[in-house]
Amino acid sequence: MKKLTIGIVDLVAKAPTRTIWMRVMGANFVSIMPQVVATWCEDLGHDVTLVTFTGRENLLEDLPTGVDFVFISSFTEAALLSYALSNLFRSRGAITALGGPHARCYPQDAQKYFDYVLGFTDKALIHEVLRDNARHRPVGLHLSADQHPVQLPGVSERWKFIQQTLQKAPFIKIVPLLSSLGCPYSCDFCIDSTVPYQPLDTDAMKEDLCFLLGKLKRPRVAWHDPNFGVRFDQCMGAIEEVVPPGHIDFIAESSLSLLSESRVKRLKRNGFKALLPGIESWFDLGKKSKTGMTTGMEKVKKVSDHVNMILRHIPYVQTNHIFGLDSDEGSEPFELTKRFLDLSPGAFPAYSMLSAFGQAAPLNLEFQRANRVLPFPFHFLSNIQMNIKPKNYSWPDFYGRLIDVTKYSFSPRLIFRRFLANGETIPRGLNIVRGLSSEHFGRIKYFNEIRRRLDTDRPLRRFFEQETMEIPEYFVEEICADLGEFWEWLPDGAISHDPNAYLLSVEKACSISNIPKVGAA
């Protein structure tokens, strides 16, 4: 195979940003797979340059030049930037491939702008793509391995790529690790709901941790598992075998159902400083929160007691909530969230809106069949923009309640109570910075603007009410301003997409499978 010059671009941000939160933490939101792909490409004999964009760099200056092949990793909200980059690299003669969440969620759209669109990716697939190394236009190839890789390159193999990212973090430097892939739960709105849970080798985990102890004075490690601790005893045993107490600080996402007090105490003894449990709903999904059929205020009290127990041992707890679920109705979901914050002043609430990210989850087919998915430009599809028409709310009502609960959550009074309830300096500082920067001056500002325009901007309101598919001028202007010099490289038509592409692909596959075979009776 010909030796190639390869560029890999990890899009952590969708546009330049100067927020304090992204300045402090942006470099710690990098993905693991771009580093993995970079390592595999080098193993295959190619020259590799990895570029990570956190919103603070001059991306145009940082882009690799003279490359034969470019891999881009992107979340959906950075998809338009990825499309513009692909167009730019293609104009320079490069072959381009897209990986990451957007490639998994919207492969049909991405195929219009990339030569390859990659789903599950292992080393054999990377080898296949680089061996082919061909233009596939106007429609790119959609390729996927059967499952996640069985094993990944360790920290020692990825170190030079990890190190260049750590250098971008000014104060808090976090190394991402994995102990498992997939998820054991079946939340039907989640991208991992149909991905089988796959534990990774604990010996590899121990090697990674030993390596970090030899490289950094006191490493900070974030486990990127959707639910860390499903194999609790095996994972903690591996950590305890190689990490002396107090030598590594850990962050993990886990469900409340896994976090008994004995386990939380064990996590504390082994340096866990932050936990991110999912609560999601006060009326549904009781399995993850260990509340069973309990709903409403009774669930709030149970969850609050559980979270407060965790906070007695772990200094930072982020609770994850979803608004807009079909089980939500009236003011109760929002008012119950306020009561939870009153009862658990140390918890940092992270809010997401129910959204259908293409073919990320089977539930999205139901929303598409019901014609409830709006074609919001990808640039706005993150956890602050709901693209599903609410079942039990009008848009103005929904945004009014959303603004109210968000303002309450990040009011000076609650930010101060959160400060007092957290006993360590870094959690206290992060709560203040995040509460004021990304939440108060970011999220609330956006919600207020959308709510105002629902009353005053008739084209935008008609778009929200599905009376038109035309993208509102407000969104176009925001995209143009954010992309800046990359706006001219955005392909024609890229702002729009078919919100029902997943449904159409399923129906097409079903119709093809029902075509009688030649010679069949």
N, C-alpha and C positions, 0 to 999 in steps of 0.2 A: 504494500500500500504506500502511495506517495506521502512523503512527509508534508504536513500542512501547517500553516500559521493560523492559529485559532484564537479568536476573541470570545470571552464569556462575559456577559453583562448581567449583573444581578440588580434588578430595579426594586429597591426598598421603598423608594418614594416615587410619586407620579409626576412631580414637578418640583422646581426649586422651592425651598421653604426656609424661613428664618425663625420659626417658633423655637422657644427655649426648650420645650420638651424634645423636639427632634434633634436639637443641637446636643442635648445631654444624652439621649437614648437612641437616636436614629441608627447608629452603627451597630447597635445590639439587636436590631430586628432583621439581621441578614438571614438568608436561608442556608441550609446545609447542602442541598443538592447542587448548587452551582460550584461549590468547593469540591464536591464529589466528582462531578463531571470533569472539572479541570484536572483532577488527579488521574482519572481514567484516561483522559486524552494524552496526558504526559506519559502514562504507562504504555500507551499505544505508539509512542515515539514522536508525538507532535510538539511543536512550540506553542505555549499557552500564555495568554495574558488575561487575568481576571480583573474586571472593573466593577466596583460596587458603588451604586448611586444612592446616597441617603438624603438627597435634596439640598446639600450644602456645597457640593462640588460644582465646578464648571464641566458639565458632562461632555460638551462638544470637544473641549480640549483634552479630556481624559480618554476619549474613545480610542481603541487601538487602531492603528493604520496599517495598510498593506496586508490585511488578513484575507485568507482564503475562505474561511468558514466562521460563522458567528452563532453562538448559542445565546439566547436571551431568556432569562427567567423573570416571570412577571405575575403579580396578582392582577385581578381584573381591573382594579382602579388605575393601574399603570398601563393598561392594554394599549391605549392610544399612543402613548409614548413609545411603547414597544413596536407598534406598527410603523411609526415615523422612523425609528431607528432601523428597522428592517429595510424600509424603502431607501434610506440613506446608504446603508451598507450594500444593498443590491446595486445601487447606482455606481458603486465603486468596484463592482465585479464579484462581490462575495456571495456565497450561499448562506442562507439564514435558517435557523431552527428556533422554535419557541417551546419552552417547557415551563413547568410551574403550574399554579392553580388555574390561571386563565386558559392554558392549553387543555387542561382536563375539563374545564367547565364549558368552554365555547370553541371546540375544535373546528366546527364548520365555518365559523366566521374567521378564525385565525388562519385557516388554510388559504384564504384569499390573499394573504399578505406575507406568508412564509413558505419556504420550500419544504420544510418539514415541521409538523406539529406533533409533539411527543406527549403521550400519556404516562403510564408507569414506565420508568426508565431504569434499565440495568446496563452493565458494561457491554453485554452482547449487543444490545440495541444501539449504543453509541458506536460500537465498532461497525455495525451494519450501515449506519447513516454515513459515517466518514468514509467507508469503503465505496459507497454509492456516490456521494459528493457531487450531486447533479442538480441542475435547475429543474424544479417542478412547478411550472407556471402555465396557465393562470391559477391552477388549484394545486396546493401543496399536498404532500403525502401525510396522512395521519397514521402514526405508528405507535404501538404500545406493547410493552412486555405483558406477560400473563399476570404478573403480580409485582409487588415491591421487591427490590433486591433482597436476597437472603442475608447478605452482609454488606457493609459499607467500608470504605477506606477509613482507617483509624485517624486519630488526631495527629499522630506523628507523621503520617503520610500527607495530611492536609495542612500541616503546620504553617508552611510559608503563606498559604492563602488565608488562614485564620489570623496570622500575625499582621498581615497588611490591613485587615479589617479592624483589629484591636487598636491599631495606630490612629484610626479615625475617631475612636471614642475618647473624649477629652478627660472624663473623670471616672465613670463607671464602665469597666470593661468586662464583658460577659462572653463566655465560650459556649456555643450551642452543641448539645449532645443528644443522642437518642438511645433509649433502652428498648424501644419497641416501635412497630409501625402498625397502621390500621387501628381499629377500635373495637372493643368488645360490646359496646352499646349499639342500639339501633335507632337513635333519634332520627326521624325521617326527614329532617331539614338539613342534615349535616353531610358534608362531602365524604366523611369517613364511615357513613352509616352502613355501606355495603362492602367495605374493605375489611377482609378478615384480620383479626388481631394476630400480629406476628411478633413474638418476642425476639430480641437480638441476643447474641452470645454474651453472657456475663463476663467471660474471660476477656473479651474485647473491651468491655466497659472498664474493667479493672486496668487494663493496659493504658487506656485513654487517661484515666484519672492519675495513674502513676506518672505518666508523661507530663501532665500539667503540673503536678507537684514539683517536678524537676525544672520546669520552665518559668513558672510564675510564683511570686512570693506568697500570695494568698488568692488562688484562682476563684472566680465566680463562674458557676456553671448553670445554664438554663436547659432543663430537659424539655425538648420539643415534642415529646410524646403527647398525643391528644389526651391520654389519661395515664399519667405516671403512677406506678405503684400497683397496677393490676396484679403483677407478680411481686407483691410487696416484700415478702421475706427474702426472695432471691435477690432482688435489687438492693435492698438494704444490707443484706449479708455481704454482697460484693463491695459496697461502699465501705462498710465497717472493716473489711479485710485489708484494705489498702490505704484508707484515708484516716489519719489520726484526728480525733475530735478537734474542731476549731481550725482546721487547715484548709478547707474549701467551703465556700458559701454556695448553697444550692437554691434554685428556683424551680418550681414544678407546677404544672396544671394537673388537677386531679378532681375526681368527683367526691362529694361529701360522703357518699356511701362507703368509700374506701378509708375515710379519715376518722377512725375511732380514736378516743383519747390516748390509748396506749400506743397507737401508731404515731399520733402527732407528737407525743413525748419522745418517741424514738427518732422521729424526723428532727426534732429540736436538738437532741444529743449529737446528731450527725451533721449539723450545720445548715439545716434548711431555714432560709430567711424569708421566703415568700411562697405562698400557695395561691393558686387561681382556681377555685372550685366553680362549677357551673350550677346555677340555680334555675336559670331559664324562665320558669313560669310559676305563678302561685296557684295555678289551676290544672297543671298537667306535668308530665315528666317527673313523677315522684320517685322513680327508681333510682335516678342518679343522685337525688338529694336525700335519699334514705327516709322519705316521708310517706311512701306508699300511696294510699288513696286520700291522704289528708290534703285539704285545699284551703284557700282563703287565709283568714287571720290565724287559724290554728297552724297552718303550714308556716306562716311568717314567724310565729313564736318558736316553733321547733327548729327552723333553720337558723334563726337568730341565736338561740341557745347554743347550737352547734358551732356557728361561726365565732361566737364569743369565747367558747372553749378553745378553739384553734388560736385565737388572738392572745390568749393567756400564755401561749407557748411560742407562737410564730409572729414576728413583728409586722409582717405585711400580708394582708389577705385582700385579694381582688375578687369580688363576687360578680359573676357574669349573668346578665339578665337580657331577655328578649322581649321587645314590645311588638304588638301587631299580630300575635298569634290568633288563629281563628277561635280559640277558646276565650280570648279576651273580649270584654264588653263593658261599656260604660266607664266610670271613673275608678272602679275598684282596683284594677291591676296597678294603676299609677299611685293611688292612695296607699295601697298595701306596701308598695315599694318605699314610700316615705316612712311608713310605720317601721319597716325593717331597718331603715337607716337610723331612726330614733332609738331603736332597741340595740343596734350594733354600730355605735359611733365610730369604731375603728376600721370598719370595712370600707374599701374603696369600690364604688359601684361602676361597672363597665357595661354600658348599654349598647345593644345591637337591635337593629330592626329586622323583622322577618323579611328575607329576600330570597328570590329564586335565582341562583347563579347557574343559568344554563342547565347542563346535565349533571350538576354536582350531586343531586339527590333525587331519588325516585319520586318524592312528594312534588317535585317541580312539574312532573307530567300532569298531575291533577290541576295545578294552578294554570298550566297552559291550556289544558282541555276546557277549563272554565273561562278562558279568555281574561284572566286576571293579571297577567304579567305585562308591565309597561316597558317600552323600549328606551329606558333611560340610557343615555350615553355611558359607556363603560367607565369613563372618567369619574363618574359620581357613584359608581356601585361599590360601596364599602359598607361598614356597619352603621353609617349615619344616614343612609338613603334607602328607604323601603321601595322596592320596585313591584310590589304586589298590591293590588287594590284592596284595602282593608275590608274584611267581611262585615264588621259591626260598627264601623265609624265612617263618617265623611272625612275627606282629607283635611278641611279646616279644623274639625273637631279633634282629629288625631294629632295634628301638629300643635294645636293649642294645649292639649294634655301633655304632649311630649316636652314642650317648652317649660311648662309648669313644673314637671317632676325633675327636669334637668337643672333648672334654676334653683330649685329647692336643694338638690343633691350637692350643688357646688356653690351654695351661698357662703358668704364669709363665716356665718355661724357654724355651718356644718364642716367647712374646711378647718376651722379652729378646733372644733370638737375632735375631728379626725387627728389633728396634730397632737392634741393632748392624750388621745387614746393610744397612739403609737409610741413605744418607748425607746426607739433607736433613731439615731440621727439620719441615716440614709432614707429609711421609709418615711420619716417625717418630711424630709426635703422633697422627695419624689411626689408625695401626696400634694404638697403645695404647688410645686411646679406644674404637675399634670393637671391639677384641678383648675388652676388659673389659665394655663397656656392652651392645652389642647381641648379642654372641656368648656371653660367659661368664655374665652375669647375665640374659640374655634367652633365647636359644636353648636353652642347656643346662638352664636352669630349667624351660622348657616340656617338653623331652624327658624329663627326670626325672619330672615330674608325670604325663605320659602313661604312661611305663613303670610307675610305681607303681600307677596306676589299672588297668592291664591285669591286674594280679594281685588288686586289692582291690575294684574297682568293677564288679560283675557286669553291670549294664545297659550300661556303656561297653564292656566286653569283647564283649558280645553284638552291639553295634552294629558294632564293628570286624570281627567275624567274619561280618557280614551275616546274623545270625539275627533281627535286627529293624531296622526303618527308623526307630524312635522315637529322636529326638535325645536323647542323654544329658543329664541334669540339669546335669552339670559344664559342658557347652558353653553351655547356656541361661543359667546363672548368670554365666558369663564375658561373654557378649554383653550381658546386662542391665547388668552393672557398667560395661562399656566404653562403652555408648551413653549411659548416664546419663539426662539429661533428654530425650534423643531416643527412649528406649525406649518411651515412651507413644505415640510417633508411628509406631512400626514396625507396618506393616499385619499383620493376622491371617494366619497361615500363611507369612509371609515367611522364617522361619527354615528351613523345609523347602523342598526343590526336587527335581525329578525328575532324577536323575543320567544318565538315558538319553534326555533330551529331544532331543538331537541325532540319535540313532539313529531315534527315532520320527518326527522331521520328515523325515529322508531316506527312510524307508520309506513315509511318507504321500505324499511327492512322487513316488516311483516308482510307487505304486499309481494316483495321479491320471494320470500320464503314460501309463499302460497302459489307461486307460478308452477304449473305442472311441468315436470321434467320431460325432456324429449324421450319419446318411446313409452311414456307412462300410460297406463290404461285410462 
